[in-house]
Structure formats: structure tokens, C-alpha cells
Amino acid sequence: MPAQPPTSPDRINDELESITGELSRLFAGRVDLDHVRAVVHESYRTISSQAAVTAHVIPLTRHAARAHLESEAG
């Protein structure tokens, strides 16, 4: 059975914190942790507000946040 997307606020927050940790390690020394967290959460809000299907919201959030941070960090 395929993994189900997180639906409870706690599970979603856990996923967003996992992405924040991953990206903060990737951009260590270039982007502040609080900014990484803000970008991740804003990416999630934007994507989830437009999503008809929620199964891919978390992976899309990871991708969008990383792309945003890459464009800022150069």
C-alpha cells in the first residue's frame, strides 16, 4: 500500500520541520534557519491552498522551497 500523505496538523508540521532540517543543512552558512523555516512554511501554504490532490503537496513543498533558497543563495 502506498504511503498516505500527512493530513493531521501534527504530521504536516513534522514533515515541514523535516524539510526545514534538510534544507538548513544544505544551505548551512548561507541561509539562516529561521528564513529556511519561513520559506518552507510559505511554500506549503501556497501549494496546499491551490492543490486539488494533496498526495504530492509535501514533495512539491520541498522542491519549491529548495528552488527558492537556491535562487537567493546563488
C-alpha positions in Angstrom: 0.0 0.0 0.0 1.5 3.4 -0.9 2.2 5.9 1.8 -0.6 8.2 2.6 0.0 12.0 2.6 0.0 13.6 6.1 -3.3 15.1 7.0 -3.2 15.9 10.7 -1.6 19.3 11.6 1.0 17.4 13.8 2.0 15.2 10.9 2.2 18.1 8.5 4.3 20.1 10.9 6.6 17.1 11.4 7.0 16.9 7.6 7.7 20.6 7.3 10.2 20.5 10.1 11.9 17.6 8.4 12.2 19.6 5.2 13.4 22.6 7.2 16.2 20.5 8.7 17.2 19.0 5.4 17.4 22.4 3.7 19.1 24.1 6.6 21.9 21.6 6.4 22.1 22.0 2.6 22.3 25.8 2.9 24.3 25.9 6.1 26.4 29.1 6.4 24.4 30.7 3.5 20.8 31.0 4.8 19.6 31.5 8.3 17.5 28.7 9.9 14.5 31.0 10.6 14.5 32.1 6.9 14.6 28.5 5.7 11.6 27.7 8.0 9.7 30.7 6.8 10.3 29.7 3.1 9.2 26.1 3.7 6.0 27.2 5.5 5.1 29.8 2.9 5.8 27.3 0.1 3.5 24.8 1.9 0.7 27.4 2.3 0.9 28.5 -1.3 0.9 24.9 -2.7 -1.7 23.5 -0.3 -4.1 26.3 -1.0 -4.1 25.5 -4.7 -3.9 21.7 -4.5 -6.8 19.7 -5.8 -4.9 16.5 -4.9 -2.9 16.5 -1.7 -0.7 13.4 -2.3 2.1 15.5 -3.7 1.9 18.6 -1.6 4.9 17.7 0.7 7.3 16.8 -2.2 6.2 19.9 -4.1 6.8 22.0 -1.0 10.4 20.5 -0.7 11.1 21.3 -4.3 9.6 24.8 -4.3 11.4 25.8 -1.1 14.7 24.4 -2.3 14.4 26.3 -5.6 13.5 29.5 -3.8 16.5 29.2 -1.5 18.9 28.3 -4.3 17.8 31.4 -6.2 18.5 33.5 -3.1 21.8 31.8 -2.0 23.2 31.8 -5.5 
